[in-house]
Amino acid sequence: GEAAVPMHRFRPNLVISGCAPYEEDSWQTINIGSCRFHVVKPCSRCVIPTIDRETAEKGREPIRTLLEYRRVDNKIYFGQNLVHELQPEQLLSVGDALEVVALR
C-alpha cells in the first residue's frame, strides 16, 4: 500500500492528542489554556493532502481512505473549524490542556 500521509499535509492550525479518534466531532465549545473556542463546522477536505509538497507528486491517499467513512453529501470531512472568543491577554502554548465545555 501507500505510505502513511504525514499530518502536515492536512495543514492543521491546532493538533490535539490524548482523545479518541474523531472525538472533536462531538464538541461544541472547548477551552485550550486561557482561550475559548466554538466548534462551528466540520472541515471539508480538498485534494491538497494528496500532494507531496516536497515532490509535487499527487497520490490517492488520504482521500481514498477518507471517502470510505468520512463522506457526507459527496464531501469529505476531517477535523473541525473553530472560532475563538477574543479576550485580552490570551495565549496558546504547546502542551496546553484542552477542556471540553459543551458537547453538541
N, C-alpha and C positions, 0 to 999 in steps of 0.2 A: 504494500500500500504506500500511500504518500506519507511524507514526513509530517510530524505534528506542526501545526501552524503556530508560530510564536505570538504571544499576547500583543506585542507592539503593532501587529498588523491590524488590530481592531481599533487602534488609535484611542485608547481609553484616557479619560482625564483622571479618573479615580479607579483604583483596583482594590477590591475588598477581599480579605482572606478570612478563613475561620467560620464560614457559614455553609449551608447546604447549597448544592448547585441550583441555580435559578431561584433561590430564596428571595432575591430582590424583586421578583415579580409580585410578591405579596405585600411589599412595603408601600406605605402612603407618605409617612413623614419619618425622617431619621435625623439624628444628631451625630456629627463627627467632630470630636473635640468640642469647641465652643460654637460650631457652625450648625445651623438647622437647614435641612433641605427637604423640599417637597418632591416626591416622585410624580412627574407629570404625564409621562407616557413611555411605552416601550420604544426601544431604539430599533428602527428598521435598518437593515443592513444592505449596503450596496456591494459591488464587486471588488472594491478596494482591498478587503482582506485576502482575496485570492491572488494578489500580485505581490511578488517578492520585490521589495523596494531596493534591494542591492543588485538584482539581476534584471529586473523588469519582466521576468517570466511570469506568465499567468497560469495558475493551476485551477483545479476544480474544487479544492478544499479551501476554506471550511464550508462554502456554500452548499456543496453536495450533501454533506452530513446534516447541516442545519435544516435543509429542506425536509428531511425525514421527520423532524419532531419540533421544529420551531417556526413552522409556516402557518400563517393566518391570513386569509383573504389574499392569497398569492404574494404575500410579503414575508420576508424572513425577519424575525425579531430576536435580538440577542443583546442583553443589557437594558438599562433604563436611562431616560433623560431626567435630570434633576434641575430644579431651580432653587437657589439659596435665598434665605431671608437675609438681606443686608443689614447688619448691625455693626456699630462701631467696635473696633478692637477685636475683630475675628481673625483667627489664624488657623490654617490647616497645617498639620505636620505629619510626616511619615510616622506611622505607628499609632496615630490617634485611634482611640476606641470608637466603635460605631454603636449607637444605641437606637433601636427601633422604637419610635414614639407611638406610631399608629400603623395599623395594617389596613389594607383595602377591604 
